Amino acid sequence: MSLGAPLRARLAAATPALGCAPLGNLFRSVDESQADAVVRRAWQEGVRYFDTAPHYGHGLSEHRLGRVLRTLPRDDFVLSTKVGRILTADANAPRSAFGYVEALPFVQHYDYTGDGVRRSLEDSLQRMGLARIDIVFVHDIDATTQGAAQPARFKDLLDSGLPALARLKADGVIAGYGLGVNEVGICLDTLAHADLDVLLLAGRYTLVDQDALARLLPECQRRDVAVVLGGPFNSGILASGARPRDGGAPYFNYQPAPPDIITRVAAIEAVCAQFDVPLKAAALQFPRAHPAIACVLAGARTAGEVAENVALARRSIPAAFWRALVERRLIDPQVPLPS
């Protein structure tokens, strides 16, 4: 299986793509005009790949993204969303949940069956007001998210969810499918049972966390599975640095960073200062050097952040900077270095 060379080339050209979790009011609210400005500025900067999910603000991100994308030429951008959660209207639904604030009045429940996958995809099309989604990711089918229910839900996915996605691809409804997760193990477990076109892996191949290097990325190369690297800032610390300007705690993996991560990032920042390289530029450019990584996906909550991400992804970084990180054992010596 494969995404196909043309679509894979479009993903590569899209780096950095726009991750739209912030448009769902992740951690803090984004108003409607600001959300529109983020998507429009991304388009102006040449971004042509957008990723969202029903989970992001209980459909809010999809609504906001679709509102702008409907005004743009459909064949000129790549769009992905996720399946695995069904949203049900509920006037009593909590407006803050799972890190999202002022979410829409829906509750979610997991459904990885074929019927659930098809319903989720249709609901997403309705929310965005679009007739086509290019790539579908199965969202959060890992044990950390699912707990004791994970084995049963994983069986649902293997028995009927993935076959339903394969049929949708064969029928030309979607161009490709895979997993959208934060963990390496569930990717390897799924690839042991099924073929996938693409993985959206958040935060596991970054400047400070190369967990995917030893097994997953080589397996993806062998199987021709494209990898979209999400979370290049590891939930914040590779954007804010070890000591955020606001005086708060740096975040790693959606929670306050542990001391060893803070120490390592501080050491990386020292090398950045030596070579006059912004930490965010290094974080955005590092993953793309690996041949398995098709695209890097970065979130933004303001138009200014979009422009900054694009500029930093294109900034020239001397080869000596990367070699210094290896020599000081701040990144795995086996990583392919940006040229």
C-alpha positions in Angstrom: 0.0 0.0 0.0 1.1 3.6 -0.5 -0.2 7.1 -0.7 1.2 7.3 -4.2 4.0 9.5 -5.4 2.0 12.5 -6.3 0.2 12.8 -3.0 3.4 12.1 -1.1 5.2 14.8 -3.0 2.4 17.3 -2.2 2.9 16.5 1.5 6.6 17.0 1.3 6.1 20.4 -0.4 3.6 21.4 2.3 6.1 21.4 5.2 5.3 23.0 7.6 1.6 21.9 7.3 -1.0 23.4 9.5 -2.2 21.4 12.5 -5.6 22.7 13.6 -6.0 21.6 17.2 -5.5 25.2 18.4 -8.6 26.1 16.3 -10.6 23.9 18.6 -9.6 26.1 21.6 -6.8 23.9 22.8 -5.9 25.2 26.3 -7.2 28.7 25.6 -9.9 30.3 23.4 -9.4 31.5 19.9 -12.1 33.8 18.5 -13.7 33.3 15.2 -11.9 36.1 13.3 -8.6 35.0 14.7 -9.3 31.4 13.6 -10.1 32.5 10.1 -7.0 34.6 10.0 -4.8 31.6 10.9 -6.1 29.5 8.0 -6.0 32.4 5.5 -2.5 33.4 6.5 -1.4 29.8 6.1 -2.8 29.8 2.6 -1.0 33.1 1.8 2.3 31.6 3.1 1.9 28.6 0.7 0.7 26.0 3.2 -1.4 23.4 1.3 -2.0 20.7 3.8 -4.4 21.0 6.7 -5.1 18.5 9.5 -8.0 18.5 11.9 -10.2 16.1 14.0 -13.6 15.8 15.6 -11.9 15.7 18.9 -10.6 19.2 18.6 -13.1 21.3 20.5 -15.9 18.7 19.8 -16.1 19.6 16.1 -15.1 23.3 16.5 -11.9 23.0 14.6 -13.6 21.2 11.7 -16.3 23.9 11.5 -13.7 26.7 11.5 -11.3 25.1 9.1 -14.1 24.2 6.7 -15.5 27.7 6.7 -12.3 29.0 5.1 -11.4 26.0 3.0 -14.8 26.1 1.2 -13.7 29.4 -0.3 -10.5 27.9 -1.8 -9.9 25.7 -4.8 -10.5 22.2 -3.6 -7.9 20.5 -5.8 -5.2 22.8 -4.5 -4.9 21.6 -1.0 -4.6 18.3 1.0 -7.0 17.7 3.9 -7.0 15.1 6.6 -9.2 14.4 9.6 -9.6 11.5 12.0 -12.1 8.8 12.9 -12.7 6.8 16.1 -14.9 9.3 18.0 -18.6 9.9 17.4 -20.0 13.3 18.6 -23.5 13.4 20.0 -25.4 16.7 20.7 -26.0 17.3 24.4 -27.2 20.6 25.9 -25.6 19.6 29.2 -22.2 18.7 27.7 -19.3 20.3 29.6 -17.8 23.2 27.7 -14.3 22.3 28.7 -13.0 18.8 28.2 -9.8 17.0 27.3 -7.8 20.3 27.4 -10.2 22.2 25.1 -12.1 25.2 26.4 -15.4 26.6 25.2 -16.0 23.5 23.1 -19.2 22.9 21.2 -22.1 21.2 23.0 -21.4 17.6 22.1 -20.2 14.5 24.0 -17.9 12.0 22.4 -17.8 8.2 22.5 -15.3 5.8 20.9 -16.3 3.7 17.9 -13.7 2.0 15.8 -16.0 -0.3 13.9 -16.6 -0.1 10.2 -20.0 1.6 10.8 -18.4 4.0 13.3 -15.6 4.9 10.8 -18.1 5.6 8.0 -20.4 7.7 10.3 -17.5 9.7 11.7 -16.2 10.5 8.2 -19.7 11.6 7.0 -20.2 13.7 10.1 -16.8 15.4 9.4 -17.8 16.2 5.8 -21.0 17.7 7.1 -19.2 19.9 9.7 -16.6 21.1 7.1 -19.1 21.5 4.3 -16.8 19.7 1.9 -17.3 16.7 -0.4 -13.9 15.1 0.0 -11.3 14.3 2.6 -8.0 13.1 1.3 -6.4 11.3 4.3 -8.2 9.6 7.2 -6.3 8.9 10.5 -7.6 6.5 13.1 -7.3 8.6 16.3 -5.9 7.6 19.6 -6.3 3.8 19.5 -3.5 3.4 22.0 -3.6 1.9 25.5 -2.8 5.2 27.2 -6.0 6.7 25.8 -8.2 3.7 25.8 -7.2 2.0 29.1 -8.8 -1.4 29.8 -11.1 -1.1 26.7 -8.1 -0.9 24.3 -8.0 -4.6 23.3 -11.7 -4.7 22.4 -11.5 -1.5 20.5 -8.4 -2.5 18.7 -10.1 -5.7 17.6 -13.0 -3.7 16.3 -10.5 -1.6 14.2 -8.8 -4.7 12.8 -12.0 -6.6 12.2 -14.0 -3.9 10.5 -12.7 -0.4 10.9 -9.6 -0.8 8.7 -11.4 -2.9 6.1 -14.0 -0.1 5.9 -11.2 2.4 5.2 -9.6 0.1 2.7 -13.0 -0.1 0.8 -13.3 3.7 0.9 -9.9 4.0 -0.6 -10.6 1.4 -3.2 -13.8 3.2 -4.2 -11.9 6.5 -4.5 -13.7 8.2 -1.6 -10.3 8.8 0.2 -6.7 8.8 -1.0 -5.2 7.0 2.0 -5.5 6.1 5.6 -3.5 5.2 8.7 -3.2 6.0 12.4 -3.0 9.4 14.2 -1.4 8.6 17.6 1.2 9.7 20.1 2.9 6.4 20.7 5.3 4.2 18.7 4.1 0.8 20.1 0.5 1.0 18.7 1.9 1.8 15.3 4.1 -1.3 15.3 1.2 -3.4 16.7 -1.1 -2.3 13.9 1.5 -2.7 11.2 2.0 -6.3 12.4 -1.6 -7.0 11.5 -2.4 -4.7 8.6 -1.1 -2.5 5.8 -1.3 1.3 6.2 -0.6 4.2 3.8 0.4 6.8 6.4 1.0 7.5 10.1 0.5 10.8 11.9 2.9 10.4 14.7 2.9 13.2 17.3 6.1 14.1 19.2 8.1 10.8 18.9 10.7 12.0 16.5 11.8 15.4 17.6 15.0 17.2 18.8 14.3 15.9 22.3 12.6 12.6 21.7 13.7 10.1 19.0 11.7 7.1 20.3 10.6 6.3 16.7 14.2 6.0 15.3 15.2 2.5 16.2 12.2 0.4 15.0 9.3 2.4 13.6 10.9 4.6 11.0 12.9 1.8 9.5 9.7 -0.3 9.3 7.9 2.5 7.6 10.6 2.8 5.1 10.5 -0.9 4.4 6.7 -0.9 4.0 6.5 2.5 2.1 4.4 4.0 4.9 4.6 7.8 4.8 5.0 9.5 8.2 3.6 12.9 9.0 5.4 14.2 12.1 3.0 16.1 14.4 3.9 17.9 17.6 7.5 19.0 16.5 7.6 21.2 19.6 6.7 18.3 22.0 3.6 20.1 23.3 5.5 23.3 24.0 9.0 23.0 25.3 10.7 23.1 21.9 8.9 26.4 21.2 9.1 28.0 24.7 12.4 26.7 25.7 13.4 25.3 29.1 12.5 28.6 30.8 9.3 30.1 29.2 9.2 33.9 29.2 6.0 34.0 31.1 7.6 32.2 34.0 5.4 29.2 33.8 6.4 25.5 33.6 7.6 24.2 30.2 5.3 21.5 28.8 6.3 18.2 27.3 3.8 15.5 26.2 0.8 17.7 27.3 2.1 18.0 30.9 4.8 19.8 32.8 8.2 18.7 31.5 10.2 16.3 33.7 13.7 17.6 35.0 15.7 15.4 32.5 13.8 16.9 29.5 14.3 20.4 30.8 18.0 19.9 31.3 18.4 18.5 27.8 16.4 21.3 26.2 18.5 23.9 28.1 21.7 22.3 26.7 20.2 22.3 23.1 19.4 26.0 23.6 23.0 26.7 24.5 24.1 25.2 21.2 21.4 27.2 19.4 22.8 30.4 21.0 26.3 29.5 19.9 25.3 29.1 16.3 22.6 31.8 16.3 19.8 29.3 15.5 16.3 29.7 16.8 15.2 26.7 18.8 11.9 26.6 16.9 13.7 26.6 13.6 15.8 23.6 14.7 12.7 21.8 16.0 10.8 22.3 12.7 13.7 21.2 10.5 15.2 18.3 12.4 12.5 15.7 11.6 12.5 16.3 7.8 16.0 14.9 7.4 14.8 11.4 8.0 13.7 9.8 4.7 10.6 8.2 6.3 9.2 11.6 7.3 7.0 13.0 4.5 5.8 16.2 6.2 6.0 18.1 9.5 2.8 19.4 11.0 2.8 22.4 13.3 -0.1 24.1 15.0 -0.7 27.8 15.3 -3.2 30.0 17.1 -2.4 33.3 15.4 -1.6 34.4 11.9 1.7 35.7 13.2 2.6 32.2 14.5 1.8 30.7 11.1 4.1 33.2 9.3 6.9 32.6 11.9 6.6 28.8 11.5 6.9 29.0 7.7 9.9 31.4 7.9 11.7 29.3 10.5 11.1 26.1 8.5 12.9 27.7 5.6 15.7 29.4 7.6 19.3 28.4 6.8 21.0 26.4 9.5 24.7 25.5 9.3 25.7 21.8 9.2 28.1 22.5 12.1 25.1 23.1 14.3 23.7 19.6 13.8 27.1 18.0 14.2 27.5 19.9 17.5 24.3 18.4 18.8 25.6 14.9 18.0 29.0 15.5 19.4 27.5 16.7 22.7 25.2 13.6 22.7 22.1 15.8 22.7 20.5 13.9 19.8 20.9 10.2 18.9 24.1 9.7 16.9 22.2 7.5 14.4 19.8 10.2 13.2 20.1 11.5 9.6 21.2 15.1 9.9 19.7 17.9 7.8 22.0 18.9 5.0 
